[in-house]
Amino acid sequence: MAIRHVPIRTCIATGEKRPKNEMIRLVRLDSGDVVIDLKGKEKGRGANLTQTIEAFDLAVKKKIITKALKLEKPLSADELSSLRERFLQAIEEKAFRQGQKHVKIKVSKEQLD
């Protein structure tokens, strides 16, 4: 059986190295908007954070998000609070869907009738 390569990423706030699927990716789109990319496929400049709100708060405190995404201007307080809420939702979604696996529900023919 072949050993599969696991991509490793570094958290911009804490410096921890973890597998890519254990991180949450922030992306600066061409429009300049900052979004959370759960699948890791969005095009744009990206930065990774560990799945803790403490890492997000540390990145905001140190102003690392602006630097890592090479933003032209810092995010406003409203943008940061909105991004924080989306980050919390992303943590919950990642915890619910471990590893992007599909959810299967088995139903018998009798239950359909």
C-alpha positions in Angstrom: 0.0 0.0 0.0 1.4 3.4 -1.0 1.9 6.1 1.6 0.0 9.2 0.7 1.7 12.6 0.8 0.0 15.0 3.3 0.5 18.7 2.6 1.7 20.7 5.6 0.8 24.3 6.1 2.0 26.9 8.7 -0.3 29.0 10.8 0.3 32.8 10.2 -0.5 33.6 13.9 1.0 30.8 15.9 3.6 29.4 13.6 2.3 25.8 14.1 2.8 23.4 11.3 -0.2 21.1 10.6 -1.8 19.2 7.8 -3.6 21.3 5.3 -7.0 19.8 6.2 -6.6 20.9 9.8 -6.3 24.6 8.8 -8.7 27.3 7.8 -7.6 29.3 4.7 -8.2 33.0 4.3 -8.1 34.3 0.7 -7.7 37.8 -0.8 -9.7 37.7 -4.0 -8.8 39.8 -7.0 -11.6 42.2 -6.0 -9.8 42.8 -2.7 -12.3 41.0 -0.6 -11.1 38.6 2.1 -13.1 35.3 2.3 -12.8 32.0 4.1 -12.0 29.1 1.8 -12.9 25.8 3.4 -12.1 23.7 0.4 -8.8 25.3 -0.3 -9.5 25.8 -4.0 -10.3 29.6 -4.3 -8.0 31.6 -6.5 -6.1 34.4 -4.8 -3.5 35.1 -2.2 -4.0 32.7 0.8 -3.0 32.4 4.4 -3.7 29.6 6.8 -4.8 29.7 10.5 -5.3 26.9 12.9 -8.9 26.1 13.8 -9.0 28.1 17.0 -10.6 31.5 17.6 -7.5 32.3 19.7 -5.3 32.0 16.6 -7.7 34.4 14.7 -7.6 36.9 17.5 -3.8 36.7 17.7 -3.6 37.4 14.0 -5.8 40.4 14.3 -3.9 41.7 17.3 -0.6 41.4 15.5 -2.1 42.7 12.3 -0.7 39.6 10.5 -3.8 39.2 8.2 -3.1 42.4 6.4 0.6 41.6 6.0 0.1 37.9 5.0 -2.6 38.7 2.4 -0.7 41.8 1.2 -3.8 44.0 1.6 -3.6 47.6 0.3 -5.3 48.9 3.5 -6.0 47.3 6.9 -9.4 45.7 7.4 -12.0 47.9 9.2 -13.5 47.0 12.5 -16.8 45.9 10.7 -14.9 43.8 8.2 -12.9 42.1 11.0 -16.0 41.4 13.1 -17.8 39.9 10.0 -14.7 37.8 9.2 -14.5 36.6 12.8 -18.1 35.4 12.6 -17.4 33.6 9.4 -14.3 32.1 10.9 -16.4 30.8 13.9 -18.9 29.3 11.4 -16.0 27.7 9.5 -14.7 26.1 12.7 -18.1 24.6 13.4 -18.5 23.3 9.8 -15.0 21.7 9.8 -15.8 20.0 13.1 -19.1 18.7 11.7 -17.7 17.5 8.3 -14.4 15.9 9.1 -12.2 15.8 6.1 -14.9 16.9 3.5 -16.4 13.4 3.6 -19.9 12.9 2.1 -22.7 12.1 4.4 -24.5 8.9 3.6 -27.9 8.0 4.9 -29.2 4.5 4.6 -32.9 4.1 4.0 -34.8 0.8 3.5 -37.5 0.4 0.9 -40.1 -0.1 3.7 -39.2 3.3 5.2 -39.9 5.0 1.8 -43.4 3.7 1.6 
